Amino acid sequence: MTVIGIDAHKRTHTLVAVDDLGRKLGERTVVATDEGHLRAVEWAGQWPQVSFAVEDCRHMTRRLERDLLRAGHRVVRVHTRLMAAARRSGRQRGKSDPIDAEAVALAALREPDLPVAHLDGPTRQVKLLSDHRHDLVVERTKLCGRLRWHLHELDPELQVPSRGLRRYRVIDELAARLADLDGTVARIARDLLVRCRELTVQINALERELRDLVEDLGPTLLAIPGLGVLGAAMILGETAGAARFKSKHAYARFNGTAPIPVWSGNKVRVRLNRGGNRTVNTALHMAAVTQTRGIGPGKEYVDKLINSGKTKTEALRLLRRRLSDRVFTALLTDERACQPTDRPACAAASSAHTATHLQPLPVAA
């Protein structure tokens, strides 16, 4: 098996091929376009068995992975940490595109269980919409803070309810009060209020769209107590297919709910994992906190742990891990049930995905 490591950049991709013993076989640099990707596939054709390894930075390698997968090649993703370790242990010192590409290939040889890339499915639409909604919420929060300072300057006795600037009634009442005021501050406040209303309309529309997608793609996931539409959307978008994980333990390591072993000798100890996918971890935490308030079986489980000597924080972490296992099972169930011929949303997303990503590669002149 020949492994081709790729160091990807905006304008060029550098490829280095190594054999199964780690010996360098060849090097090539191509432009970061569809034509350049075709040249990379043609160059790799000189070896009978080829596997590609790319650094795990999908904002940079998404189009490259797509073209390689469409050409029928296997593509694995190498975490930056693994690539850096391979580069430090290499014979050639320094840092360059060929050195990095060779480090990616060597890391792929050393690590047998790297994530395997797949063509984007319907869950990518959920991730894009969820991320876009989050960005709009962050923008609205920043805008509301500035608006409140201007309102305080105009009328210190004006009381705006907490989170009231996301409600249409409160926005309309403030707009009526500001309509008769003169001055630059009042003008800026009116402009900010208009923008706040626009953002609220967009955020609410995105939430409704996400609700329809999540109800169709993840009904079992959505049925977990404490997990709402937005939390389920975060999990669906970030997981990008639960079948790519070999077990519930691997999924727990992915989302940061699996503790890290830190023991030596007879006493087994672990510490909190502060890594992993923090977006999925946040969704699991929100579901755990909701369950501790009496929605679902989490409260009884946490009370039992506290009575046995655990702190509330420790009990919440254990509940998050239990929820991770349940979420993993629900994701697998929904993925098996979500067939394009059975579910309208899956069919529509799958059709759009096929039309966008499964066109044949261009033929070289």
Residue frames as qw, qx, qy, qz and C-alpha x, y, z in Angstrom:
[[0.000, 0.888, 0.461, 0.000, 0.00, 0.00, 0.00],
 [0.388, 0.237, 0.001, 0.890, 1.29, 3.44, -0.98],
 [0.182, -0.797, -0.477, 0.323, 0.22, 6.33, 1.25],
 [0.326, 0.486, 0.169, 0.793, 0.16, 9.82, -0.22],
 [0.278, -0.615, -0.438, 0.594, 0.30, 12.59, 2.36],
 [0.225, 0.685, 0.354, 0.596, -1.07, 16.00, 1.36],
 [0.256, -0.422, -0.292, 0.819, -0.18, 19.39, 2.79],
 [0.196, 0.705, 0.597, 0.331, -3.09, 21.57, 1.64],
 [0.161, -0.355, -0.117, 0.913, -3.09, 25.34, 1.12],
 [0.404, 0.655, 0.290, -0.569, -5.37, 27.86, -0.54],
 [0.452, 0.716, -0.309, -0.434, -3.52, 27.94, -3.85],
 [0.517, 0.429, -0.735, -0.093, -1.47, 24.74, -3.98],
 [0.900, -0.336, 0.192, -0.199, -1.43, 21.21, -2.56],
 [0.177, 0.622, -0.763, 0.000, 1.86, 19.36, -2.02],
 [0.967, -0.080, -0.018, -0.241, 1.76, 15.55, -2.26],
 [0.025, 0.586, -0.807, 0.070, 4.41, 13.12, -0.99],
 [0.924, -0.012, -0.268, -0.274, 4.12, 9.35, -1.55],
 [0.184, -0.541, 0.790, -0.221, 5.67, 6.85, 0.86],
 [0.613, 0.021, -0.762, -0.207, 5.64, 3.06, 0.88],
 [0.763, -0.528, -0.301, -0.221, 4.49, 0.85, 3.75],
 [0.760, -0.204, -0.279, 0.550, 7.95, 1.16, 5.36],
 [0.197, -0.898, -0.148, 0.364, 7.86, 4.96, 5.30],
 [0.496, -0.189, 0.406, 0.744, 10.35, 5.39, 2.45],
 [0.286, 0.677, 0.041, -0.677, 9.71, 8.39, 0.22],
 [0.628, 0.274, 0.666, 0.294, 8.69, 7.42, -3.32],
 [0.289, 0.457, 0.422, 0.728, 7.83, 10.72, -4.96],
 [0.087, -0.540, -0.343, 0.764, 6.73, 14.33, -4.58],
 [0.170, 0.469, 0.576, 0.648, 4.33, 16.54, -6.56],
 [0.038, 0.417, 0.345, -0.840, 2.74, 19.99, -6.18],
 [0.109, 0.494, 0.715, 0.483, -0.58, 20.79, -7.88],
 [0.157, -0.240, 0.019, -0.958, -2.81, 23.85, -7.95],
 [0.170, 0.226, 0.800, -0.529, -5.81, 23.84, -5.59],
 [0.538, 0.267, -0.137, -0.788, -8.43, 23.58, -8.33],
 [0.896, 0.149, 0.317, -0.274, -10.48, 20.76, -9.86],
 [0.727, 0.615, -0.303, 0.030, -7.92, 20.50, -12.67],
 [0.054, 0.638, -0.698, 0.321, -5.11, 20.28, -10.13],
 [0.684, -0.209, 0.586, -0.381, -6.98, 17.57, -8.22],
 [0.911, 0.379, 0.035, -0.157, -7.29, 15.62, -11.47],
 [0.467, 0.678, -0.537, 0.186, -3.53, 15.90, -11.97],
 [0.331, -0.490, 0.706, -0.389, -3.02, 14.53, -8.45],
 [0.870, 0.059, 0.387, -0.299, -5.25, 11.53, -9.23],
 [0.799, 0.566, -0.203, -0.005, -3.34, 10.89, -12.48],
 [0.165, 0.686, -0.648, 0.289, 0.01, 11.13, -10.66],
 [0.559, -0.329, 0.653, -0.390, -1.16, 8.65, -8.03],
 [0.911, 0.265, 0.019, -0.316, -2.09, 6.17, -10.76],
 [0.470, 0.593, -0.651, 0.056, 1.52, 5.03, -11.10],
 [0.102, -0.255, 0.881, -0.386, 1.11, 2.96, -7.93],
 [0.352, -0.217, -0.849, -0.330, -1.31, -0.01, -7.85],
 [0.456, -0.640, -0.613, 0.074, -2.69, 0.53, -4.36],
 [0.193, 0.338, -0.150, 0.909, -3.02, 4.08, -3.07],
 [0.336, -0.739, -0.565, 0.147, -4.52, 5.68, 0.04],
 [0.177, 0.634, -0.027, 0.752, -4.60, 9.46, 0.56],
 [0.481, -0.557, -0.497, 0.460, -4.04, 11.17, 3.92],
 [0.118, 0.686, 0.112, 0.709, -4.86, 14.84, 4.48],
 [0.152, -0.001, -0.545, 0.824, -4.42, 17.11, 7.46],
 [0.101, -0.621, -0.777, 0.040, -7.76, 17.45, 9.25],
 [0.006, 0.425, 0.127, -0.896, -8.68, 21.02, 8.27],
 [0.394, 0.472, 0.774, 0.152, -11.88, 20.62, 6.28],
 [0.202, 0.882, 0.152, -0.398, -12.30, 24.32, 5.49],
 [0.007, 0.698, -0.551, -0.457, -9.16, 23.89, 3.38],
 [0.098, -0.233, 0.930, 0.267, -9.51, 20.32, 2.08],
 [0.601, 0.318, 0.562, -0.472, -13.25, 19.85, 1.53],
 [0.657, 0.625, -0.156, -0.393, -13.10, 20.21, -2.28],
 [0.208, 0.541, -0.812, -0.070, -9.94, 18.11, -2.45],
 [0.356, -0.051, 0.887, -0.290, -11.50, 15.31, -0.39],
 [0.672, 0.448, 0.313, -0.499, -14.62, 15.44, -2.54],
 [0.580, 0.634, -0.408, -0.310, -12.70, 15.01, -5.78],
 [0.061, 0.413, -0.906, 0.069, -10.52, 12.21, -4.41],
 [0.480, 0.106, 0.774, -0.399, -13.56, 10.34, -3.10],
 [0.690, 0.546, 0.091, -0.466, -15.37, 10.76, -6.41],
 [0.442, 0.601, -0.639, -0.187, -12.33, 9.25, -8.11],
 [0.927, -0.102, -0.331, -0.141, -12.74, 6.14, -5.92],
 [0.466, 0.364, -0.610, 0.528, -9.82, 6.66, -3.53],
 [0.626, -0.600, -0.465, 0.180, -9.76, 6.15, 0.23],
 [0.153, 0.649, -0.194, 0.720, -9.05, 9.33, 2.20],
 [0.611, -0.521, -0.502, 0.321, -8.15, 9.50, 5.90],
 [0.051, -0.901, 0.029, -0.430, -7.86, 12.60, 8.04],
 [0.689, -0.034, -0.434, 0.580, -4.77, 13.16, 10.21],
 [0.339, -0.908, -0.228, 0.092, -5.05, 15.39, 13.25],
 [0.272, 0.870, -0.264, 0.314, -2.54, 18.25, 13.34],
 [0.543, -0.686, 0.457, -0.162, -1.12, 16.98, 16.63],
 [0.913, -0.023, 0.385, 0.131, -0.25, 13.61, 15.06],
 [0.662, 0.683, 0.031, 0.306, 1.31, 15.28, 12.05],
 [0.055, -0.899, 0.344, -0.267, 3.48, 17.51, 14.25],
 [0.735, -0.477, 0.480, -0.031, 4.71, 14.49, 16.22],
 [0.885, 0.277, 0.291, 0.236, 5.64, 12.70, 12.99],
 [0.417, 0.846, -0.108, 0.314, 7.51, 15.79, 11.75],
 [0.337, -0.822, 0.423, -0.179, 9.53, 16.07, 14.97],
 [0.792, -0.288, 0.536, 0.055, 10.59, 12.43, 14.75],
 [0.793, 0.601, 0.075, 0.067, 11.60, 12.67, 11.08],
 [0.772, -0.097, 0.121, 0.616, 15.15, 12.65, 9.82],
 [0.324, 0.467, 0.206, 0.796, 14.88, 15.94, 7.95],
 [0.221, -0.503, -0.453, 0.702, 14.80, 18.99, 10.21],
 [0.051, 0.111, -0.189, -0.974, 12.84, 22.15, 9.54],
 [0.401, 0.522, 0.650, -0.379, 9.38, 22.83, 8.16],
 [0.160, 0.277, -0.487, -0.813, 8.24, 23.04, 4.54],
 [0.758, 0.170, -0.043, -0.628, 5.32, 21.84, 2.44],
 [0.716, 0.244, -0.645, -0.104, 7.07, 18.57, 1.41],
 [0.154, 0.198, -0.819, 0.516, 8.17, 17.93, 5.00],
 [0.489, 0.019, 0.427, -0.760, 4.62, 18.48, 6.25],
 [0.795, 0.211, -0.277, -0.496, 3.12, 16.28, 3.53],
 [0.562, 0.241, -0.781, 0.127, 5.57, 13.48, 4.37],
 [0.096, -0.136, 0.722, -0.672, 4.70, 13.88, 8.06],
 [0.691, 0.077, 0.119, -0.708, 1.01, 13.45, 7.23],
 [0.786, 0.241, -0.519, -0.234, 1.77, 10.24, 5.32],
 [0.357, 0.239, -0.814, 0.390, 3.95, 8.85, 8.12],
 [0.350, -0.084, 0.547, -0.756, 1.30, 9.64, 10.73],
 [0.798, 0.135, -0.117, -0.576, -1.28, 7.80, 8.61],
 [0.665, 0.254, -0.702, 0.023, 1.02, 4.76, 8.51],
 [0.150, 0.194, -0.774, 0.584, 1.49, 4.77, 12.28],
 [0.400, 0.096, 0.508, -0.757, -2.17, 5.30, 13.26],
 [0.035, 0.135, 0.934, 0.330, -4.51, 2.53, 12.05],
 [0.004, -0.628, -0.767, 0.132, -7.81, 4.01, 13.29],
 [0.062, -0.201, 0.050, 0.976, -7.84, 7.47, 11.71],
 [0.476, 0.546, 0.426, -0.541, -11.18, 9.03, 10.66],
 [0.388, 0.177, 0.721, 0.546, -12.13, 8.12, 7.11],
 [0.202, 0.306, -0.058, -0.928, -13.52, 10.91, 4.93],
 [0.323, 0.458, 0.824, 0.084, -16.93, 10.52, 3.27],
 [0.043, 0.400, 0.406, 0.821, -18.94, 12.64, 0.87],
 [0.187, -0.011, 0.382, -0.905, -21.07, 15.26, 2.62],
 [0.096, -0.420, -0.895, -0.112, -24.55, 14.05, 3.53],
 [0.194, -0.748, -0.425, -0.471, -27.77, 15.85, 4.55],
 [0.572, -0.677, -0.311, 0.343, -26.39, 16.58, 8.04],
 [0.451, -0.017, 0.069, 0.890, -24.03, 19.16, 6.54],
 [0.111, -0.594, -0.372, -0.705, -27.07, 21.30, 5.73],
 [0.587, -0.725, -0.358, -0.006, -28.03, 21.10, 9.41],
 [0.647, -0.350, -0.095, 0.670, -24.51, 22.15, 10.46],
 [0.276, 0.272, 0.230, 0.893, -24.40, 25.10, 8.04],
 [0.297, -0.682, -0.372, -0.556, -27.79, 26.40, 9.17],
 [0.680, -0.637, -0.312, 0.187, -27.01, 25.83, 12.85],
 [0.579, -0.181, -0.020, 0.795, -23.67, 27.66, 12.58],
 [0.092, 0.436, 0.296, 0.845, -25.29, 30.50, 10.64],
 [0.466, -0.740, -0.384, -0.295, -28.00, 30.87, 13.29],
 [0.694, -0.500, -0.219, 0.469, -25.36, 30.90, 16.02],
 [0.420, 0.083, 0.106, 0.897, -23.45, 33.68, 14.25],
 [0.152, -0.595, -0.349, -0.708, -26.63, 35.73, 13.95],
 [0.620, -0.695, -0.364, 0.008, -27.40, 35.22, 17.66],
 [0.631, -0.297, -0.100, 0.710, -23.89, 36.41, 18.56],
 [0.198, 0.305, 0.236, 0.901, -24.33, 39.46, 16.34],
 [0.364, -0.691, -0.402, -0.479, -27.72, 40.24, 17.91],
 [0.679, -0.582, -0.324, 0.309, -26.32, 39.91, 21.43],
 [0.485, -0.109, 0.011, 0.868, -23.54, 42.38, 20.67],
 [0.020, -0.448, -0.358, -0.819, -26.01, 44.75, 19.04],
 [0.499, -0.705, -0.464, -0.197, -28.43, 44.56, 21.98],
 [0.619, -0.442, -0.253, 0.598, -25.65, 45.53, 24.39],
 [0.256, 0.060, 0.148, 0.953, -24.88, 48.68, 22.41],
 [0.238, -0.547, -0.492, -0.634, -28.56, 49.47, 22.06],
 [0.557, -0.655, -0.491, 0.136, -29.16, 49.25, 25.80],
 [0.460, -0.302, -0.126, 0.826, -26.43, 51.82, 26.46],
 [0.015, 0.229, 0.321, 0.919, -28.04, 54.25, 24.02],
 [0.429, -0.606, -0.563, -0.362, -31.47, 53.67, 25.56],
 [0.570, -0.542, -0.410, 0.461, -30.04, 54.32, 29.02],
 [0.298, -0.103, 0.038, 0.948, -28.56, 57.61, 27.81],
 [0.178, -0.380, -0.454, -0.786, -31.89, 58.66, 26.30],
 [0.625, -0.520, -0.076, -0.577, -33.98, 57.66, 29.32],
 [0.115, 0.367, -0.841, 0.380, -32.27, 56.27, 32.46],
 [0.523, -0.033, 0.590, -0.614, -35.64, 55.22, 33.88],
 [0.761, 0.274, -0.332, -0.485, -36.55, 53.13, 30.84],
 [0.558, -0.297, 0.762, -0.141, -36.72, 49.46, 31.85],
 [0.644, 0.353, -0.541, -0.410, -36.16, 46.92, 29.08],
 [0.911, -0.265, 0.226, -0.220, -36.99, 43.34, 30.18],
 [0.369, -0.482, 0.763, 0.222, -34.20, 40.80, 30.26],
 [0.307, 0.064, 0.861, 0.400, -34.01, 39.16, 26.83],
 [0.363, 0.667, 0.468, -0.451, -36.82, 41.50, 25.82],
 [0.194, 0.664, -0.355, -0.628, -35.05, 42.73, 22.69],
 [0.033, -0.097, 0.925, 0.367, -35.71, 39.38, 21.04],
 [0.210, 0.528, 0.798, -0.200, -39.50, 39.83, 21.36],
 [0.186, 0.453, 0.487, 0.723, -41.42, 41.66, 18.66],
 [0.266, -0.846, -0.447, -0.118, -43.79, 43.36, 21.10],
 [0.511, -0.684, -0.035, 0.519, -40.95, 44.93, 23.08],
 [0.436, -0.012, 0.394, 0.809, -39.18, 46.01, 19.88],
 [0.044, 0.637, 0.539, 0.549, -42.35, 47.65, 18.55],
 [0.374, -0.863, -0.320, 0.113, -42.96, 49.50, 21.85],
 [0.519, -0.504, 0.136, 0.677, -39.40, 50.83, 21.87],
 [0.335, 0.252, 0.499, 0.759, -39.67, 51.88, 18.22],
 [0.104, -0.811, -0.486, -0.307, -42.81, 53.90, 19.05],
 [0.462, -0.814, -0.131, 0.326, -41.04, 55.67, 21.95],
 [0.516, -0.320, 0.313, 0.730, -37.98, 56.48, 19.86],
 [0.382, 0.579, 0.552, 0.463, -39.98, 57.79, 16.90],
 [0.048, -0.952, -0.240, -0.182, -40.53, 61.23, 18.48],
 [0.581, -0.688, 0.124, 0.418, -37.00, 61.71, 19.82],
 [0.494, 0.849, -0.152, 0.112, -34.44, 63.90, 18.05],
 [0.316, -0.790, 0.524, 0.037, -30.65, 63.73, 18.09],
 [0.433, 0.508, -0.733, -0.134, -27.84, 61.47, 16.94],
 [0.183, -0.190, 0.908, -0.326, -28.20, 59.01, 19.82],
 [0.644, 0.293, 0.475, -0.523, -31.89, 58.48, 19.09],
 [0.650, 0.567, -0.325, -0.388, -31.15, 58.01, 15.40],
 [0.235, 0.421, -0.875, 0.035, -28.49, 55.37, 16.12],
 [0.378, -0.012, 0.806, -0.455, -30.84, 53.64, 18.57],
 [0.725, 0.411, 0.169, -0.526, -33.56, 53.47, 15.92],
 [0.554, 0.550, -0.584, -0.224, -31.13, 51.99, 13.38],
 [0.020, 0.299, -0.924, 0.236, -29.96, 49.39, 15.89],
 [0.552, 0.139, 0.610, -0.552, -33.54, 48.52, 16.76],
 [0.737, 0.481, -0.153, -0.448, -34.38, 47.95, 13.10],
 [0.424, 0.477, -0.769, -0.022, -31.35, 45.69, 12.71],
 [0.251, -0.170, 0.847, -0.436, -32.28, 43.84, 15.91],
 [0.722, 0.277, 0.341, -0.534, -35.73, 43.09, 14.49],
 [0.667, 0.536, -0.432, -0.285, -34.24, 41.89, 11.20],
 [0.177, 0.401, -0.882, 0.173, -31.90, 39.54, 13.01],
 [0.465, -0.008, 0.714, -0.523, -34.71, 38.19, 15.16],
 [0.781, 0.399, 0.026, -0.480, -36.79, 37.43, 12.06],
 [0.561, 0.522, -0.636, -0.090, -33.86, 35.59, 10.47],
 [0.061, -0.315, 0.877, -0.358, -33.03, 33.66, 13.65],
 [0.622, 0.117, 0.548, -0.547, -36.63, 32.52, 14.14],
 [0.771, 0.472, -0.193, -0.381, -36.90, 31.47, 10.49],
 [0.384, 0.484, -0.784, 0.063, -33.70, 29.44, 10.74],
 [0.301, -0.176, 0.815, -0.462, -34.97, 27.74, 13.90],
 [0.769, 0.276, 0.273, -0.508, -38.17, 26.72, 12.14],
 [0.682, 0.537, -0.455, -0.197, -36.16, 25.35, 9.21],
 [0.123, 0.419, -0.862, 0.258, -33.89, 23.45, 11.57],
 [0.578, -0.038, 0.608, -0.543, -36.92, 22.01, 13.37],
 [0.843, 0.376, -0.030, -0.384, -38.24, 20.51, 10.13],
 [0.547, 0.543, -0.637, 0.026, -34.83, 19.02, 9.26],
 [0.080, -0.358, 0.831, -0.418, -34.14, 17.61, 12.71],
 [0.708, 0.042, 0.439, -0.552, -37.60, 16.09, 13.05],
 [0.870, 0.403, -0.138, -0.247, -37.01, 14.18, 9.83],
 [0.542, 0.542, -0.613, 0.194, -33.31, 13.31, 10.19],
 [0.264, 0.203, -0.793, 0.510, -33.25, 12.59, 13.93],
 [0.612, -0.487, -0.239, -0.575, -36.64, 11.72, 15.45],
 [0.835, -0.307, -0.414, 0.195, -35.08, 9.25, 17.90],
 [0.464, 0.112, -0.284, 0.832, -32.45, 11.80, 18.88],
 [0.199, -0.414, -0.039, -0.887, -35.10, 14.47, 19.39],
 [0.726, -0.460, -0.398, -0.320, -37.08, 12.13, 21.67],
 [0.602, -0.059, -0.548, 0.577, -34.29, 12.10, 24.28],
 [0.323, -0.873, -0.363, 0.047, -35.55, 14.07, 27.31],
 [0.406, -0.756, 0.060, 0.509, -33.85, 17.43, 27.71],
 [0.393, -0.137, 0.532, 0.737, -32.61, 17.60, 24.13],
 [0.383, 0.713, 0.284, -0.513, -34.34, 20.30, 22.10],
 [0.714, 0.672, 0.180, 0.075, -34.25, 21.18, 18.44],
 [0.199, 0.912, -0.347, 0.094, -31.17, 23.39, 18.64],
 [0.488, -0.557, 0.671, -0.037, -29.19, 20.91, 20.74],
 [0.824, 0.186, 0.534, 0.044, -30.12, 18.05, 18.40],
 [0.581, 0.811, 0.002, 0.067, -29.12, 20.18, 15.39],
 [0.095, -0.840, 0.532, -0.041, -25.72, 20.89, 16.97],
 [0.651, -0.288, 0.703, 0.002, -25.17, 17.16, 17.55],
 [0.796, 0.462, 0.391, 0.025, -26.31, 16.11, 14.08],
 [0.433, 0.890, -0.136, 0.050, -24.20, 18.72, 12.32],
 [0.142, -0.781, 0.605, -0.069, -21.01, 18.14, 14.29],
 [0.742, -0.183, 0.644, -0.039, -21.22, 14.33, 14.41],
 [0.426, 0.576, -0.483, -0.503, -21.61, 14.08, 10.61],
 [0.822, 0.149, -0.501, -0.225, -22.56, 10.40, 10.76],
 [0.629, -0.564, 0.463, -0.268, -22.34, 8.23, 13.87],
 [0.988, 0.141, 0.068, 0.011, -21.46, 5.17, 11.80],
 [0.534, 0.684, -0.380, 0.322, -17.93, 6.51, 11.33],
 [0.282, -0.608, 0.607, -0.428, -17.23, 5.83, 15.02],
 [0.476, 0.139, -0.867, -0.051, -16.34, 2.24, 15.90],
 [0.425, -0.399, -0.775, 0.243, -18.06, 2.31, 19.32],
 [0.286, -0.891, -0.295, -0.194, -19.85, 4.48, 21.85],
 [0.648, -0.585, 0.011, 0.487, -16.52, 4.86, 23.65],
 [0.478, 0.122, 0.325, 0.807, -14.90, 6.35, 20.55],
 [0.030, -0.738, -0.406, -0.538, -17.83, 8.75, 20.24],
 [0.519, -0.821, -0.203, 0.127, -17.42, 9.75, 23.91],
 [0.609, -0.317, 0.158, 0.709, -13.75, 10.50, 23.27],
 [0.289, 0.447, 0.427, 0.731, -14.78, 12.56, 20.23],
 [0.200, -0.792, -0.313, -0.485, -17.19, 14.74, 22.23],
 [0.137, 0.515, -0.474, 0.701, -15.00, 15.05, 25.33],
 [0.718, -0.478, 0.065, -0.502, -17.18, 13.15, 27.80],
 [0.939, -0.052, -0.285, 0.187, -14.68, 10.27, 28.17],
 [0.434, -0.868, 0.226, 0.084, -12.21, 10.97, 31.00],
 [0.541, 0.665, -0.490, 0.156, -8.45, 10.88, 30.42],
 [0.901, -0.337, -0.203, 0.179, -6.46, 8.23, 32.37],
 [0.142, 0.815, -0.388, 0.407, -3.68, 9.75, 34.52],
 [0.790, -0.527, 0.261, -0.171, -2.66, 6.84, 36.74],
 [0.550, 0.493, -0.660, 0.139, 0.45, 4.78, 37.30],
 [0.040, -0.249, 0.838, -0.485, 0.65, 1.93, 39.76],
 [0.048, -0.279, -0.951, 0.126, -2.21, 0.35, 41.67],
 [0.160, 0.590, 0.490, -0.622, -4.57, 3.31, 42.06],
 [0.313, 0.446, 0.622, 0.563, -6.60, 4.02, 38.95],
 [0.009, -0.652, -0.252, 0.715, -7.23, 7.74, 38.43],
 [0.377, 0.537, 0.526, 0.541, -8.70, 9.83, 35.62],
 [0.094, -0.418, -0.158, 0.890, -9.08, 13.54, 34.99],
 [0.443, 0.711, 0.359, -0.411, -11.54, 15.73, 33.17],
 [0.534, 0.223, 0.534, 0.616, -11.23, 15.79, 29.40],
 [0.078, 0.727, 0.140, -0.667, -11.21, 19.43, 28.32],
 [0.016, -0.275, 0.652, 0.706, -10.73, 18.51, 24.67],
 [0.285, 0.402, 0.868, 0.059, -13.06, 16.91, 22.19],
 [0.018, 0.473, 0.483, 0.737, -15.78, 18.59, 20.18],
 [0.036, -0.163, -0.518, 0.839, -16.98, 21.35, 22.47],
 [0.445, -0.035, -0.243, -0.861, -20.13, 22.00, 20.44],
 [0.680, -0.195, -0.667, -0.233, -21.44, 18.47, 21.01],
 [0.411, -0.131, -0.686, 0.586, -20.23, 18.63, 24.60],
 [0.160, 0.002, 0.204, -0.966, -22.23, 21.84, 25.12],
 [0.617, -0.129, -0.411, -0.659, -25.39, 20.24, 23.71],
 [0.651, -0.177, -0.730, 0.111, -24.94, 17.24, 26.02],
 [0.219, -0.069, -0.541, 0.809, -24.39, 19.55, 29.00],
 [0.373, -0.081, -0.024, -0.924, -27.57, 21.49, 28.26],
 [0.715, -0.167, -0.557, -0.387, -29.52, 18.23, 28.06],
 [0.546, -0.113, -0.715, 0.421, -27.97, 17.02, 31.33],
 [0.007, 0.007, 0.377, -0.926, -28.83, 20.24, 33.17],
 [0.549, -0.119, -0.248, -0.789, -32.39, 20.07, 31.84],
 [0.711, -0.165, -0.675, -0.108, -32.76, 16.49, 33.05],
 [0.359, -0.068, -0.659, 0.658, -31.52, 17.39, 36.53],
 [0.256, -0.045, 0.171, -0.950, -34.46, 19.79, 36.76],
 [0.537, 0.155, 0.673, -0.484, -36.89, 16.89, 36.57],
 [0.713, 0.514, -0.132, -0.459, -37.29, 16.34, 32.82],
 [0.741, 0.381, -0.552, -0.024, -36.27, 12.75, 32.16],
 [0.902, -0.323, -0.268, 0.101, -34.40, 10.16, 34.26],
 [0.506, 0.495, -0.351, 0.613, -31.34, 12.32, 34.90],
 [0.339, -0.664, 0.257, -0.615, -32.49, 13.78, 38.24],
 [0.922, -0.341, 0.070, -0.171, -32.89, 10.37, 39.87],
 [0.878, 0.232, -0.172, 0.382, -29.49, 9.27, 38.55],
 [0.243, 0.619, -0.298, 0.685, -27.74, 12.43, 39.80],
 [0.582, -0.610, 0.198, -0.501, -29.41, 12.21, 43.23],
 [0.986, -0.153, -0.046, 0.041, -28.24, 8.60, 43.53],
 [0.703, 0.372, -0.236, 0.559, -24.64, 9.61, 42.73],
 [0.073, -0.676, 0.264, -0.684, -24.71, 12.52, 45.18],
 [0.791, -0.494, 0.114, -0.343, -26.01, 10.24, 47.94],
 [0.969, 0.001, -0.085, 0.231, -23.13, 7.84, 47.23],
 [0.596, -0.574, 0.077, 0.556, -20.58, 10.60, 47.84],
 [0.487, 0.340, 0.364, 0.718, -20.13, 12.27, 44.46],
 [0.011, -0.419, -0.137, 0.897, -20.24, 16.03, 44.14],
 [0.532, 0.666, 0.367, -0.373, -22.90, 17.63, 41.97],
 [0.274, 0.748, -0.445, -0.409, -20.28, 18.54, 39.35],
 [0.131, -0.299, 0.934, 0.148, -18.97, 14.98, 39.22],
 [0.470, 0.350, 0.776, -0.234, -22.50, 13.59, 38.98],
 [0.479, 0.752, 0.066, -0.448, -23.27, 15.95, 36.10],
 [0.138, 0.606, -0.701, -0.349, -20.17, 14.76, 34.24],
 [0.267, -0.025, 0.963, 0.001, -21.22, 11.13, 34.66],
 [0.504, 0.577, 0.530, -0.365, -24.70, 12.01, 33.41],
 [0.350, 0.743, -0.310, -0.479, -23.15, 13.67, 30.34],
 [0.023, -0.361, 0.902, 0.234, -21.27, 10.46, 29.58],
 [0.383, 0.279, 0.862, -0.182, -24.46, 8.42, 29.93],
 [0.466, 0.726, 0.215, -0.457, -26.26, 10.84, 27.62],
 [0.148, 0.623, -0.623, -0.451, -23.39, 10.51, 25.11],
 [0.196, -0.053, 0.973, 0.111, -23.99, 6.75, 24.93],
 [0.403, 0.544, 0.675, -0.293, -27.72, 7.25, 24.47],
 [0.329, 0.772, -0.116, -0.531, -27.20, 9.92, 21.81],
 [0.001, -0.440, 0.812, 0.383, -24.83, 7.61, 19.94],
 [0.286, 0.216, 0.933, -0.016, -27.42, 4.82, 19.91],
 [0.375, 0.712, 0.420, -0.420, -30.14, 7.23, 18.78],
 [0.195, 0.704, -0.402, -0.552, -27.96, 8.57, 15.96],
 [0.093, -0.193, 0.933, 0.289, -27.27, 5.07, 14.68],
 [0.332, 0.444, 0.807, -0.205, -30.98, 4.24, 14.82],
 [0.341, 0.782, 0.159, -0.496, -31.93, 7.35, 12.86],
 [0.086, 0.587, -0.623, -0.510, -29.22, 6.80, 10.27],
 [0.186, 0.036, 0.966, 0.175, -30.45, 3.28, 9.59],
 [0.294, 0.603, 0.698, -0.252, -34.08, 4.45, 9.38],
 [0.203, 0.779, -0.025, -0.592, -33.40, 7.56, 7.27],
 [0.546, 0.131, 0.683, 0.467, -33.55, 6.08, 3.79],
 [0.042, 0.227, -0.263, -0.937, -33.85, 8.53, 0.86],
 [0.268, -0.228, -0.748, -0.564, -36.84, 6.63, -0.50],
 [0.349, -0.520, -0.764, 0.158, -38.68, 6.69, 2.82],
 [0.241, -0.711, -0.334, 0.570, -38.21, 10.20, 4.18],
 [0.399, 0.864, 0.248, 0.182, -38.91, 13.36, 2.12],
 [0.147, -0.954, 0.249, 0.084, -36.22, 15.55, 3.74],
 [0.629, -0.384, 0.600, 0.312, -33.59, 12.84, 3.40],
 [0.660, 0.444, 0.528, 0.298, -34.54, 12.35, -0.23],
 [0.251, 0.958, 0.094, 0.104, -34.37, 16.06, -1.00],
 [0.319, -0.842, 0.410, 0.145, -31.04, 16.52, 0.78],
 [0.702, -0.160, 0.626, 0.299, -29.61, 13.39, -0.80],
 [0.604, 0.650, 0.398, 0.234, -30.71, 14.51, -4.29],
 [0.091, 0.988, -0.112, 0.046, -29.15, 17.93, -3.86],
 [0.526, -0.641, 0.529, 0.181, -25.99, 16.33, -2.48],
 [0.747, 0.136, 0.581, 0.293, -25.77, 13.94, -5.42],
 [0.474, 0.824, 0.241, 0.193, -26.32, 16.68, -7.96],
 [0.077, -0.968, 0.240, -0.016, -23.63, 18.84, -6.36],
 [0.381, -0.681, 0.624, 0.041, -20.93, 16.33, -5.47],
 [0.720, -0.045, 0.686, 0.088, -21.27, 13.22, -7.61],
 [0.612, 0.752, -0.081, -0.231, -20.72, 14.65, -11.05],
 [0.927, 0.114, 0.066, 0.350, -17.96, 12.87, -13.01],
 [0.437, -0.618, 0.215, 0.618, -14.46, 14.26, -12.89],
 [0.461, 0.802, -0.150, -0.349, -13.48, 16.33, -15.94],
 [0.922, 0.160, 0.221, 0.275, -11.58, 14.46, -18.59],
 [0.361, -0.622, 0.309, 0.622, -8.07, 15.65, -19.28],
 [0.554, 0.747, -0.116, -0.349, -7.50, 17.13, -22.72]]
